[in-house]
Amino acid sequence: MQNVEIKKLADEKKGALAAQYAAEATLRRVHANQKDEYSVPIDTVIAPLEAENKMYRNEITTLQEDKKALERITKSKETALVEAERILESTLEKALIIEEEENKILEKTLRQKIIEVEKLSHTIQELEEVILANGATANVVRDYQRQITELQASILNLMLD
């Protein structure tokens, strides 16, 4: 968009310069023809041309100022874009560092949880073994209690006989 405006300004400047050169050429022709008795007074021809020339010069000056203003604005925007890009890159780098740290923490937590699960699995296995051993012991105790009861019954029968 800026290039289009700059091209437009350049084209307008070329047009203004062409008009100026045409006016100057006309002025030279008028000077050359001034010697002629039937010619128009030079001031009547020169005054409008000088006014037009002055108008075109003012327009050229205004267009040049506009061009400089556009260049300043463009440079300012480019600087802002570069700064925004730098900030974005910095933010992305920080985000990556944070993500890496989070991943390290998650990996450490995962390893700890795996160790805890392994310990709990081992503890559960030991408890199952203890429960099975206690079940076997309970069976032996019941068996002994039954045998004692049988012996007591036998003794009682023997005493009664």
N, C-alpha and C positions, 0 to 999 in steps of 0.2 A: 504494500500500500504506500509506503514511504517512497519507494522507487517510482511509482506512478506519479506521485505528487511532485517529486524532484524533476521527473521528465517533463511534466506539465509546466513547471516553473521555467525550465530550460527552454522549452518551446516558446513560451510567452516572451522570454527574454530575447530569443532569436527574432521573434516577430517584431518586438519593439525596436530592436537594433535595425532590422530591415526597414521599418518605417522611418527611423531616424536617418538612415542612409538615403532613403528615397527623398526625404525632406531636404537633406543637404544637397542632393543632386538637383532637385527642383530649384533650390536657392541659387546654385551655381548657374543653372540655365537662366534664371531671372537676372542674375548679375551680368551674364553674357548678353542678354537681350536688352539690358537696361539702356544701352546706347541708342536703342531704337526710339524714335520720337513718339511712336504710337504705343509704347509699352505702358503697362500699369505702374503706378508708383510702387517702388520697392517695399516701402513700409507696409502697404496693404497686403502684400504677399508674405512678407517675412513675419509679421506679427502673429498671424494664426499658426504658421509653421513653428515658430519659436515656442508658442504656447503648447502646441501639440508635442513638440520635442520635450519641453519641460514636464508635461503630463506623463509621457512615456518614461522619462528618467525617474520621476517619482514612483511610478508603478514598478520599475525595475528595482529601485531601492526597497520598496515594500516587499516585493517578491523575494529579494535576497534576505531580508530580515526574517520573513516567514520561513525560508529555507533553513536559516541558521537556527531558528526556534525549533523546527522539526528535527533537525540534527541533534540539538540538545535533548529534546524529549526522547528521541530514539536511543541516544547514548544512556540517558537515565534509566530507561526501561531495560536496556541490555545489562546495565550494571545491577539493577534489581533482580533480573533473571539469574545472573551469575551468582549473586548472593543467595537467592532462594535455592539454587541448585547445590551450593556449598552446604547450606543448612540442611537440606534434604539428605545429602550424602552423609553428613555427620550424624543425623538422626538415625539413618539406616544402619550405620556402623554401630551406634549405641544399642539399637534394637537387636542386632546380631550378637553383640557381646552379652546382652541380658538373656537372650534366648539360649546361648551356649551355657551360661551359668545355670539357668533353669534346668537345662538338660542334664548338666552334671549333678545338680541336686536331686533330680528325679532318678537318675541312674544310681546314685548313692542310696537313696531311699528304697529303690527297688531291690538292690543287693541286700540291704538290711532286712527288708520284708522277706526275701527269699531265705535268708539265714534264720529268721524267726519261724517261718513255716517249717523249715527243716528241723529246727529244735522242737517245735510243737509236735511234728510228726514223730520224732524220736520219743518224746515224752508220752505221746499217745500209745506208741508201740510198747513202751515200758509198762504203762498203766494196764494195757490189755494183758501183758504177760503176768503182771501182779494179780489182776482180776482172775485170770485163768488159774494161776497158782493158788489163789485164795479159794477158788471154786473147788479145786482138787483137794485142798486142805479141808474145806468144809465137808466134802464127801467123806474123807478119811475120818474126820471127827464124828460125823453121823454114823459111819460104819462102826467106830469104836463104841459110840453111845448105844447102838443097837446090840453090839456084842455084850456090852456091860449089862444091858437090860436082859438079854438072853441068859447071861451067866447068873444074874440075880434071880431070874425066874427059875433057873435050874437049881440054884442053891435053895431057894424057897421050897421047891418041890422035894428036894432031898431032905430038907428039914421036916417037912410035913410027912414024909414017908417014914 
